[in-house]
């Protein structure tokens, strides 16, 4: 049988950093841990809300896609009709509706929340 020599290194403790530095460091670690736990609770709530919104939008997406597409088409025709009327902001309205359609399409087809 072969005999091996295992050398155990001492663990670093508060004595290595000095007697004065150990007290504030412990308090800082407690504050950091509390802040992280608060952020993770808020992050979990936000992630749960985001997951449920994604599920609802995905489930109604076939119908919602048609409704929003028809609305964007109508806004496009309205933009052409009111092109020379400075009192009507039909171009910006069309761009807003088109942006919503684009973002929802991305949200449904590309984005996938954690836990799915």
mmCIF file of the C-alpha atoms, coordinates in Angstrom:
data_MODEL
# 
_entry.id   MODEL 
# 
loop_
_atom_site.group_PDB 
_atom_site.id 
_atom_site.type_symbol 
_atom_site.label_atom_id 
_atom_site.label_alt_id 
_atom_site.label_comp_id 
_atom_site.label_asym_id 
_atom_site.label_entity_id 
_atom_site.label_seq_id 
_atom_site.pdbx_PDB_ins_code 
_atom_site.Cartn_x 
_atom_site.Cartn_y 
_atom_site.Cartn_z 
_atom_site.occupancy 
_atom_site.B_iso_or_equiv 
_atom_site.pdbx_formal_charge 
_atom_site.auth_seq_id 
_atom_site.auth_comp_id 
_atom_site.auth_asym_id 
_atom_site.auth_atom_id 
_atom_site.pdbx_PDB_model_num 
ATOM 1   C CA . UNK A 1 1   ? 0.000   0.000  0.000   1.00 0.00 ? 1   UNK A CA 1 
ATOM 2   C CA . UNK A 1 2   ? 1.178   3.461  -0.797  1.00 0.00 ? 2   UNK A CA 1 
ATOM 3   C CA . UNK A 1 3   ? 1.121   6.132  1.803   1.00 0.00 ? 3   UNK A CA 1 
ATOM 4   C CA . UNK A 1 4   ? 0.234   9.704  0.753   1.00 0.00 ? 4   UNK A CA 1 
ATOM 5   C CA . UNK A 1 5   ? 1.069   12.909 2.470   1.00 0.00 ? 5   UNK A CA 1 
ATOM 6   C CA . UNK A 1 6   ? -1.891  15.275 2.641   1.00 0.00 ? 6   UNK A CA 1 
ATOM 7   C CA . UNK A 1 7   ? -1.123  18.785 3.713   1.00 0.00 ? 7   UNK A CA 1 
ATOM 8   C CA . UNK A 1 8   ? -4.112  20.673 5.085   1.00 0.00 ? 8   UNK A CA 1 
ATOM 9   C CA . UNK A 1 9   ? -3.898  24.426 4.761   1.00 0.00 ? 9   UNK A CA 1 
ATOM 10  C CA . UNK A 1 10  ? -5.352  26.575 7.518   1.00 0.00 ? 10  UNK A CA 1 
ATOM 11  C CA . UNK A 1 11  ? -8.620  28.341 6.837   1.00 0.00 ? 11  UNK A CA 1 
ATOM 12  C CA . UNK A 1 12  ? -8.503  32.095 6.557   1.00 0.00 ? 12  UNK A CA 1 
ATOM 13  C CA . UNK A 1 13  ? -10.414 33.731 9.389   1.00 0.00 ? 13  UNK A CA 1 
ATOM 14  C CA . UNK A 1 14  ? -11.011 37.147 10.903  1.00 0.00 ? 14  UNK A CA 1 
ATOM 15  C CA . UNK A 1 15  ? -7.608  37.007 12.605  1.00 0.00 ? 15  UNK A CA 1 
ATOM 16  C CA . UNK A 1 16  ? -5.910  37.299 9.201   1.00 0.00 ? 16  UNK A CA 1 
ATOM 17  C CA . UNK A 1 17  ? -7.581  40.588 8.326   1.00 0.00 ? 17  UNK A CA 1 
ATOM 18  C CA . UNK A 1 18  ? -6.846  42.289 11.641  1.00 0.00 ? 18  UNK A CA 1 
ATOM 19  C CA . UNK A 1 19  ? -8.880  42.865 14.795  1.00 0.00 ? 19  UNK A CA 1 
ATOM 20  C CA . UNK A 1 20  ? -10.433 46.166 13.704  1.00 0.00 ? 20  UNK A CA 1 
ATOM 21  C CA . UNK A 1 21  ? -11.606 45.122 10.257  1.00 0.00 ? 21  UNK A CA 1 
ATOM 22  C CA . UNK A 1 22  ? -13.648 42.103 11.380  1.00 0.00 ? 22  UNK A CA 1 
ATOM 23  C CA . UNK A 1 23  ? -16.550 44.028 12.967  1.00 0.00 ? 23  UNK A CA 1 
ATOM 24  C CA . UNK A 1 24  ? -17.511 46.344 10.035  1.00 0.00 ? 24  UNK A CA 1 
ATOM 25  C CA . UNK A 1 25  ? -17.023 43.565 7.506   1.00 0.00 ? 25  UNK A CA 1 
ATOM 26  C CA . UNK A 1 26  ? -19.546 41.353 9.322   1.00 0.00 ? 26  UNK A CA 1 
ATOM 27  C CA . UNK A 1 27  ? -22.061 44.191 9.401   1.00 0.00 ? 27  UNK A CA 1 
ATOM 28  C CA . UNK A 1 28  ? -21.492 44.904 5.703   1.00 0.00 ? 28  UNK A CA 1 
ATOM 29  C CA . UNK A 1 29  ? -22.042 41.234 4.855   1.00 0.00 ? 29  UNK A CA 1 
ATOM 30  C CA . UNK A 1 30  ? -25.332 41.217 6.787   1.00 0.00 ? 30  UNK A CA 1 
ATOM 31  C CA . UNK A 1 31  ? -26.525 44.379 5.017   1.00 0.00 ? 31  UNK A CA 1 
ATOM 32  C CA . UNK A 1 32  ? -25.498 43.014 1.609   1.00 0.00 ? 32  UNK A CA 1 
ATOM 33  C CA . UNK A 1 33  ? -27.260 39.701 2.311   1.00 0.00 ? 33  UNK A CA 1 
ATOM 34  C CA . UNK A 1 34  ? -30.451 41.522 3.387   1.00 0.00 ? 34  UNK A CA 1 
ATOM 35  C CA . UNK A 1 35  ? -30.353 43.713 0.269   1.00 0.00 ? 35  UNK A CA 1 
ATOM 36  C CA . UNK A 1 36  ? -29.829 40.689 -1.982  1.00 0.00 ? 36  UNK A CA 1 
ATOM 37  C CA . UNK A 1 37  ? -32.702 38.799 -0.370  1.00 0.00 ? 37  UNK A CA 1 
ATOM 38  C CA . UNK A 1 38  ? -34.993 41.819 -0.813  1.00 0.00 ? 38  UNK A CA 1 
ATOM 39  C CA . UNK A 1 39  ? -33.990 42.101 -4.465  1.00 0.00 ? 39  UNK A CA 1 
ATOM 40  C CA . UNK A 1 40  ? -34.535 38.420 -5.115  1.00 0.00 ? 40  UNK A CA 1 
ATOM 41  C CA . UNK A 1 41  ? -38.013 38.609 -3.570  1.00 0.00 ? 41  UNK A CA 1 
ATOM 42  C CA . UNK A 1 42  ? -38.872 41.539 -5.840  1.00 0.00 ? 42  UNK A CA 1 
ATOM 43  C CA . UNK A 1 43  ? -37.227 39.795 -8.768  1.00 0.00 ? 43  UNK A CA 1 
ATOM 44  C CA . UNK A 1 44  ? -39.247 36.655 -8.146  1.00 0.00 ? 44  UNK A CA 1 
ATOM 45  C CA . UNK A 1 45  ? -42.495 38.628 -8.044  1.00 0.00 ? 45  UNK A CA 1 
ATOM 46  C CA . UNK A 1 46  ? -41.594 40.420 -11.272 1.00 0.00 ? 46  UNK A CA 1 
ATOM 47  C CA . UNK A 1 47  ? -40.609 37.140 -12.920 1.00 0.00 ? 47  UNK A CA 1 
ATOM 48  C CA . UNK A 1 48  ? -43.904 35.536 -11.872 1.00 0.00 ? 48  UNK A CA 1 
ATOM 49  C CA . UNK A 1 49  ? -45.909 38.462 -13.268 1.00 0.00 ? 49  UNK A CA 1 
ATOM 50  C CA . UNK A 1 50  ? -43.896 38.346 -16.481 1.00 0.00 ? 50  UNK A CA 1 
ATOM 51  C CA . UNK A 1 51  ? -44.488 34.593 -16.791 1.00 0.00 ? 51  UNK A CA 1 
ATOM 52  C CA . UNK A 1 52  ? -48.257 34.932 -16.383 1.00 0.00 ? 52  UNK A CA 1 
ATOM 53  C CA . UNK A 1 53  ? -48.438 37.832 -18.853 1.00 0.00 ? 53  UNK A CA 1 
ATOM 54  C CA . UNK A 1 54  ? -46.458 35.765 -21.362 1.00 0.00 ? 54  UNK A CA 1 
ATOM 55  C CA . UNK A 1 55  ? -48.747 32.750 -20.891 1.00 0.00 ? 55  UNK A CA 1 
ATOM 56  C CA . UNK A 1 56  ? -51.912 34.839 -21.366 1.00 0.00 ? 56  UNK A CA 1 
ATOM 57  C CA . UNK A 1 57  ? -50.534 36.611 -24.449 1.00 0.00 ? 57  UNK A CA 1 
ATOM 58  C CA . UNK A 1 58  ? -49.385 33.308 -25.986 1.00 0.00 ? 58  UNK A CA 1 
ATOM 59  C CA . UNK A 1 59  ? -52.784 31.720 -25.404 1.00 0.00 ? 59  UNK A CA 1 
ATOM 60  C CA . UNK A 1 60  ? -54.733 34.570 -27.044 1.00 0.00 ? 60  UNK A CA 1 
ATOM 61  C CA . UNK A 1 61  ? -52.054 35.315 -29.669 1.00 0.00 ? 61  UNK A CA 1 
ATOM 62  C CA . UNK A 1 62  ? -53.837 33.826 -32.724 1.00 0.00 ? 62  UNK A CA 1 
ATOM 63  C CA . UNK A 1 63  ? -56.871 36.045 -32.201 1.00 0.00 ? 63  UNK A CA 1 
ATOM 64  C CA . UNK A 1 64  ? -54.868 39.033 -30.912 1.00 0.00 ? 64  UNK A CA 1 
ATOM 65  C CA . UNK A 1 65  ? -52.550 38.918 -33.941 1.00 0.00 ? 65  UNK A CA 1 
ATOM 66  C CA . UNK A 1 66  ? -55.485 39.242 -36.334 1.00 0.00 ? 66  UNK A CA 1 
ATOM 67  C CA . UNK A 1 67  ? -57.124 42.064 -34.388 1.00 0.00 ? 67  UNK A CA 1 
ATOM 68  C CA . UNK A 1 68  ? -53.932 44.108 -34.083 1.00 0.00 ? 68  UNK A CA 1 
ATOM 69  C CA . UNK A 1 69  ? -52.962 43.441 -37.717 1.00 0.00 ? 69  UNK A CA 1 
ATOM 70  C CA . UNK A 1 70  ? -56.352 44.723 -38.917 1.00 0.00 ? 70  UNK A CA 1 
ATOM 71  C CA . UNK A 1 71  ? -55.923 47.774 -36.677 1.00 0.00 ? 71  UNK A CA 1 
ATOM 72  C CA . UNK A 1 72  ? -52.431 48.456 -38.106 1.00 0.00 ? 72  UNK A CA 1 
ATOM 73  C CA . UNK A 1 73  ? -53.813 48.146 -41.643 1.00 0.00 ? 73  UNK A CA 1 
ATOM 74  C CA . UNK A 1 74  ? -56.591 50.621 -40.806 1.00 0.00 ? 74  UNK A CA 1 
ATOM 75  C CA . UNK A 1 75  ? -54.069 53.024 -39.275 1.00 0.00 ? 75  UNK A CA 1 
ATOM 76  C CA . UNK A 1 76  ? -51.920 52.761 -42.408 1.00 0.00 ? 76  UNK A CA 1 
ATOM 77  C CA . UNK A 1 77  ? -54.857 53.692 -44.638 1.00 0.00 ? 77  UNK A CA 1 
ATOM 78  C CA . UNK A 1 78  ? -55.742 56.522 -42.229 1.00 0.00 ? 78  UNK A CA 1 
ATOM 79  C CA . UNK A 1 79  ? -52.130 57.761 -42.416 1.00 0.00 ? 79  UNK A CA 1 
ATOM 80  C CA . UNK A 1 80  ? -52.270 57.944 -46.213 1.00 0.00 ? 80  UNK A CA 1 
ATOM 81  C CA . UNK A 1 81  ? -55.626 59.748 -46.082 1.00 0.00 ? 81  UNK A CA 1 
ATOM 82  C CA . UNK A 1 82  ? -54.482 62.369 -43.536 1.00 0.00 ? 82  UNK A CA 1 
ATOM 83  C CA . UNK A 1 83  ? -50.938 62.735 -44.924 1.00 0.00 ? 83  UNK A CA 1 
ATOM 84  C CA . UNK A 1 84  ? -51.196 66.480 -45.662 1.00 0.00 ? 84  UNK A CA 1 
ATOM 85  C CA . UNK A 1 85  ? -53.274 67.436 -42.613 1.00 0.00 ? 85  UNK A CA 1 
ATOM 86  C CA . UNK A 1 86  ? -50.978 68.905 -39.922 1.00 0.00 ? 86  UNK A CA 1 
ATOM 87  C CA . UNK A 1 87  ? -53.739 68.800 -37.285 1.00 0.00 ? 87  UNK A CA 1 
ATOM 88  C CA . UNK A 1 88  ? -53.905 64.983 -37.347 1.00 0.00 ? 88  UNK A CA 1 
ATOM 89  C CA . UNK A 1 89  ? -50.905 62.964 -36.174 1.00 0.00 ? 89  UNK A CA 1 
ATOM 90  C CA . UNK A 1 90  ? -51.857 59.846 -38.094 1.00 0.00 ? 90  UNK A CA 1 
ATOM 91  C CA . UNK A 1 91  ? -48.269 58.917 -38.944 1.00 0.00 ? 91  UNK A CA 1 
ATOM 92  C CA . UNK A 1 92  ? -47.221 58.784 -35.294 1.00 0.00 ? 92  UNK A CA 1 
ATOM 93  C CA . UNK A 1 93  ? -50.370 56.839 -34.437 1.00 0.00 ? 93  UNK A CA 1 
ATOM 94  C CA . UNK A 1 94  ? -49.574 54.320 -37.173 1.00 0.00 ? 94  UNK A CA 1 
ATOM 95  C CA . UNK A 1 95  ? -45.974 53.970 -35.955 1.00 0.00 ? 95  UNK A CA 1 
ATOM 96  C CA . UNK A 1 96  ? -47.162 53.412 -32.394 1.00 0.00 ? 96  UNK A CA 1 
ATOM 97  C CA . UNK A 1 97  ? -49.630 50.700 -33.405 1.00 0.00 ? 97  UNK A CA 1 
ATOM 98  C CA . UNK A 1 98  ? -47.035 49.063 -35.660 1.00 0.00 ? 98  UNK A CA 1 
ATOM 99  C CA . UNK A 1 99  ? -44.478 49.132 -32.815 1.00 0.00 ? 99  UNK A CA 1 
ATOM 100 C CA . UNK A 1 100 ? -46.967 47.417 -30.486 1.00 0.00 ? 100 UNK A CA 1 
ATOM 101 C CA . UNK A 1 101 ? -47.588 44.711 -33.103 1.00 0.00 ? 101 UNK A CA 1 
ATOM 102 C CA . UNK A 1 102 ? -43.841 44.250 -33.588 1.00 0.00 ? 102 UNK A CA 1 
ATOM 103 C CA . UNK A 1 103 ? -43.100 44.082 -29.843 1.00 0.00 ? 103 UNK A CA 1 
ATOM 104 C CA . UNK A 1 104 ? -45.900 41.594 -29.208 1.00 0.00 ? 104 UNK A CA 1 
ATOM 105 C CA . UNK A 1 105 ? -44.687 39.436 -32.100 1.00 0.00 ? 105 UNK A CA 1 
ATOM 106 C CA . UNK A 1 106 ? -41.179 39.445 -30.604 1.00 0.00 ? 106 UNK A CA 1 
ATOM 107 C CA . UNK A 1 107 ? -42.573 38.799 -27.102 1.00 0.00 ? 107 UNK A CA 1 
ATOM 108 C CA . UNK A 1 108 ? -44.477 35.721 -28.273 1.00 0.00 ? 108 UNK A CA 1 
ATOM 109 C CA . UNK A 1 109 ? -42.075 34.212 -30.806 1.00 0.00 ? 109 UNK A CA 1 
ATOM 110 C CA . UNK A 1 110 ? -38.569 34.954 -29.509 1.00 0.00 ? 110 UNK A CA 1 
ATOM 111 C CA . UNK A 1 111 ? -38.794 35.725 -25.778 1.00 0.00 ? 111 UNK A CA 1 
ATOM 112 C CA . UNK A 1 112 ? -39.069 32.798 -23.394 1.00 0.00 ? 112 UNK A CA 1 
ATOM 113 C CA . UNK A 1 113 ? -39.291 33.512 -19.644 1.00 0.00 ? 113 UNK A CA 1 
ATOM 114 C CA . UNK A 1 114 ? -37.417 31.467 -17.053 1.00 0.00 ? 114 UNK A CA 1 
ATOM 115 C CA . UNK A 1 115 ? -39.256 28.408 -15.835 1.00 0.00 ? 115 UNK A CA 1 
ATOM 116 C CA . UNK A 1 116 ? -40.981 27.561 -19.123 1.00 0.00 ? 116 UNK A CA 1 
# 
